[in-house]
Amino acid sequence: MNRKIFIAALIALSGFLIVSCFYKVDVTEYVVITQFGKPVRNVTEPGLRIKLPLPFQTVNRFDRRKRLYSSRLMEFLAGAREKKNIVVKFYVCWGIADPMLFLTAVGNDTAAMQKLDDILTATGGAALGDFEFDDLINVNSPTRIPELNDRIMSEISSRVKKDYGIEVHKVGISRLALPEANVYSVYNRMRAERKAIANKYRAEGQEKAAIIKAKAEREKSDILSASYMESQKIMGEGEAQAARIYAEAFKKDPDFYAFWRTLESYRKVLDEKTTLVLDEDSELFQYLK
């Protein structure tokens, strides 16, 4: 009975040792083989592999895909001239470049992100000190944020790759704001600047409006003068023509013309409420006898 148990245990142990000699590497991961805790081999290609059984060699797996790390909110002093506090949040797209170095220097993703956070704090703070506030937040011209991102990336990428086996693919700013204590003062300054610009545009508009109105008034005066002169000319020609017609009519029949002109005078001056006191010799009375 004891022999059967021993044989069964031996077979189970042998099976376990045989199974532990084989391991599979997925396309999404790196594998580092450690021997008694010491890294001995990197495996970067997917497939079925073989190693020494446990406990001689151990499989350590790491995700080979790119990952995105978002830092905590950090407050820095921006600019050597203005020296204004700003709140910045960075993001880093990173991955593992050297799995064996990553294992020995960092160990896991949590420790790697802590390293990135520490490096971003130091490097980002130093870089922001060389950029003025208007270089980062500006509505009148392009900002220098891309230049800041490139500088931070160039300073940290070679360092983390050499020291920790981490490859940085991209660094950027995901949030840029002001501390709450400074928000109102900055907004008031921006409001004052916009008001000054609005007043400038308003004054220029009023000046142009005055010029346009003066030009319109001058053109109006010229048109009215020309129209008045033309009307007076037409009236003079009409009156001359009327006088000529009257003269011709008078020449044809002076008595009838005098009679007609007298009747016209009656029509203009006489009505139901008119009372005339005339001399008997008056020309106006001769047709009323």
C-alpha positions in Angstrom: 0.0 0.0 0.0 2.8 2.4 0.9 4.6 1.5 -2.3 1.6 2.3 -4.4 1.2 5.7 -2.7 4.9 6.4 -3.3 4.6 5.5 -7.0 1.5 7.6 -7.4 3.2 10.6 -5.7 6.3 10.1 -7.8 4.2 10.0 -11.0 2.3 13.2 -9.9 5.5 14.9 -9.1 7.0 13.9 -12.4 3.9 15.1 -14.3 4.1 18.4 -12.4 7.8 18.9 -13.3 7.2 18.0 -16.9 4.2 20.4 -17.2 6.2 23.2 -15.4 8.9 22.9 -18.1 6.6 24.3 -20.7 5.1 27.7 -20.9 3.3 29.8 -23.6 4.1 33.4 -24.5 1.2 35.4 -25.8 1.5 38.0 -28.5 0.6 40.7 -26.1 3.3 40.0 -23.5 6.9 39.8 -22.7 8.4 37.0 -20.6 11.5 37.1 -18.3 12.8 33.8 -17.1 14.4 34.0 -13.6 16.6 31.3 -12.1 16.4 31.4 -8.3 15.2 35.0 -8.6 17.9 36.1 -11.0 16.9 37.1 -14.5 18.5 34.9 -17.1 16.6 35.3 -20.3 14.2 37.6 -22.2 11.5 36.1 -24.4 9.9 38.5 -26.7 8.5 36.3 -29.5 5.1 34.5 -29.0 4.8 30.7 -29.0 5.4 27.6 -26.8 8.7 27.6 -24.9 10.6 25.3 -22.6 12.5 26.0 -19.4 13.8 24.3 -16.3 11.0 23.1 -14.0 10.0 24.8 -10.8 11.5 25.9 -8.5 14.7 26.2 -10.7 13.2 28.7 -13.2 10.2 31.0 -13.0 8.1 32.7 -15.6 7.6 36.5 -15.1 5.0 38.0 -17.5 4.7 41.7 -18.6 2.2 43.4 -20.9 4.1 44.6 -24.0 1.3 46.9 -25.2 1.4 50.7 -24.9 -0.2 52.1 -21.8 -1.4 55.6 -20.8 -0.4 57.1 -17.5 -2.2 60.2 -16.2 -0.3 62.0 -13.5 -1.8 63.7 -10.5 -2.5 67.5 -10.5 0.8 69.3 -9.9 1.3 72.9 -9.1 4.4 74.7 -10.6 5.8 78.2 -10.9 5.8 79.3 -14.5 8.0 81.9 -15.9 11.1 83.7 -14.7 9.5 87.1 -15.3 5.9 86.8 -14.1 6.3 83.8 -11.7 2.7 82.7 -11.7 1.5 79.4 -10.2 -0.2 77.0 -12.6 -1.8 73.6 -12.1 -0.7 71.0 -14.6 -1.7 67.4 -15.3 0.6 65.4 -17.6 -0.1 62.2 -19.6 2.5 59.7 -20.7 2.1 57.0 -23.3 4.7 54.4 -22.4 5.7 50.7 -22.8 8.4 48.3 -21.8 11.5 48.4 -23.9 13.8 46.0 -22.0 11.8 43.5 -19.9 14.8 42.2 -18.0 15.9 45.7 -17.0 12.3 46.6 -16.2 12.0 43.6 -13.8 15.2 44.3 -12.0 14.9 48.1 -11.8 11.2 48.6 -11.4 9.4 45.2 -10.9 5.8 46.0 -11.8 3.5 48.6 -13.5 2.6 50.3 -10.2 6.2 51.0 -9.4 6.9 52.1 -13.0 4.1 54.7 -12.8 5.4 56.0 -9.5 8.8 56.4 -11.2 7.2 58.3 -14.1 5.3 60.5 -11.7 8.5 61.4 -9.8 10.4 62.2 -13.0 7.6 64.2 -14.4 7.5 66.3 -11.2 11.2 67.2 -11.4 11.5 67.5 -15.2 8.2 69.3 -15.7 8.8 71.8 -12.9 12.2 72.7 -14.3 10.9 73.0 -17.9 7.9 75.2 -16.9 10.3 77.6 -15.2 11.6 78.6 -18.6 8.1 79.3 -20.1 6.1 82.4 -19.3 2.4 82.2 -18.5 1.5 83.8 -21.9 3.5 81.0 -23.6 1.1 78.5 -22.2 -2.3 80.3 -22.1 -2.9 82.8 -24.9 -5.7 83.6 -27.3 -3.9 86.1 -29.5 -1.1 83.8 -30.8 -0.1 80.1 -30.8 1.1 78.7 -27.5 4.4 77.0 -26.9 2.9 73.9 -25.3 4.1 71.6 -28.2 7.7 72.9 -27.5 7.2 72.2 -23.8 6.0 68.7 -24.5 9.0 68.0 -26.8 11.4 69.2 -24.2 10.0 67.1 -21.4 9.9 64.0 -23.6 13.5 64.5 -24.8 14.7 64.8 -21.2 12.8 61.8 -19.7 12.8 59.3 -22.6 16.5 58.5 -22.7 16.7 58.5 -18.9 13.8 56.0 -18.2 14.9 53.8 -21.1 18.5 53.5 -19.8 17.6 53.3 -16.1 14.3 51.4 -16.0 13.8 49.7 -19.4 10.8 52.0 -20.1 10.1 53.4 -23.5 8.2 56.7 -23.6 6.2 57.2 -26.8 4.5 60.5 -26.1 4.3 63.1 -23.4 1.7 65.8 -23.2 -0.4 68.1 -21.0 -4.0 66.9 -20.4 -5.0 69.8 -18.1 -3.6 73.3 -17.6 -5.3 75.6 -15.2 -4.8 78.2 -12.5 -4.9 77.8 -8.8 -8.3 78.8 -7.4 -6.7 81.8 -5.6 -5.4 83.2 -8.8 -8.4 82.6 -11.1 -10.3 85.8 -10.3 -7.3 88.1 -10.6 -6.4 86.6 -14.0 -10.0 86.7 -15.2 -10.3 90.4 -14.1 -7.1 91.2 -16.0 -8.4 89.4 -19.1 -11.7 91.2 -18.8 -10.0 94.6 -18.6 -7.9 93.7 -21.7 -10.9 92.7 -23.6 -12.8 95.9 -22.5 -9.9 98.0 -23.7 -9.9 96.3 -27.1 -13.6 96.7 -27.3 -13.4 100.4 -26.5 -10.7 100.8 -29.2 -12.9 99.1 -31.8 -15.9 101.2 -30.7 -13.9 104.4 -31.0 -12.6 103.5 -34.4 -16.2 102.6 -35.4 -17.5 105.9 -34.2 -14.8 107.8 -36.0 -15.6 106.0 -39.3 -19.3 106.6 -38.7 -18.7 110.3 -38.3 -16.6 110.4 -41.5 -19.4 108.5 -43.4 -22.1 110.8 -42.0 -20.1 113.9 -42.9 -19.6 112.6 -46.5 -23.3 111.8 -46.8 -24.3 115.2 -45.5 -21.9 116.8 -48.0 -23.3 114.7 -50.9 -26.9 115.5 -49.7 -26.1 119.3 -49.7 -24.6 119.0 -53.2 -27.6 117.1 -54.5 -30.1 119.6 -53.0 -28.2 122.5 -54.4 -28.0 121.0 -57.8 -31.7 120.1 -57.6 -32.7 123.6 -56.4 -30.7 125.2 -59.2 -32.3 122.9 -61.8 -35.8 123.6 -60.4 -35.3 127.3 -60.5 -34.0 127.0 -64.0 -37.1 125.0 -65.0 -39.4 127.4 -63.2 -37.8 130.4 -64.9 -38.2 128.7 -68.3 -41.8 127.8 -67.4 -42.6 131.4 -66.4 -40.9 132.8 -69.4 -42.9 130.4 -71.6 -46.1 131.3 -69.8 -45.4 135.0 -70.2 -44.7 134.5 -73.9 -48.0 132.6 -74.3 -49.9 135.4 -72.4 -48.3 138.0 -74.6 -49.2 136.1 -77.8 -52.8 135.7 -76.5 -53.0 139.4 -75.6 -51.8 140.4 -79.1 -54.5 138.2 -80.7 -57.5 139.7 -78.8 -56.6 142.3 -76.1 -60.2 142.8 -75.1 -61.0 139.1 -74.6 -57.7 138.7 -72.8 -58.5 141.5 -70.4 -62.0 140.1 -69.9 -60.6 136.6 -69.1 -57.9 138.0 -66.8 -60.6 140.0 -64.9 -62.7 136.8 -64.5 -59.7 135.0 -63.2 -59.2 137.8 -60.6 -62.9 137.5 -59.6 -62.5 133.7 -59.1 -59.5 134.2 -56.9 -60.7 137.1 -54.7 -64.5 136.7 -54.6 -66.5 134.1 -52.6 -69.7 134.1 -50.6 -68.1 135.9 -47.7 -66.3 138.6 -49.6 -67.4 142.2 -49.6 -65.8 144.6 -52.1 -65.9 148.4 -52.0 -64.9 149.6 -55.5 -64.9 152.9 -57.4 -67.2 153.1 -60.4 -64.2 153.8 -62.6 -62.3 150.7 -61.4 -61.3 148.2 -64.1 -62.3 145.4 -61.8 -65.9 146.8 -61.5 -66.5 147.4 -65.2 -67.8 143.8 -65.8 -70.0 143.8 -62.7 -72.2 146.8 -63.8 
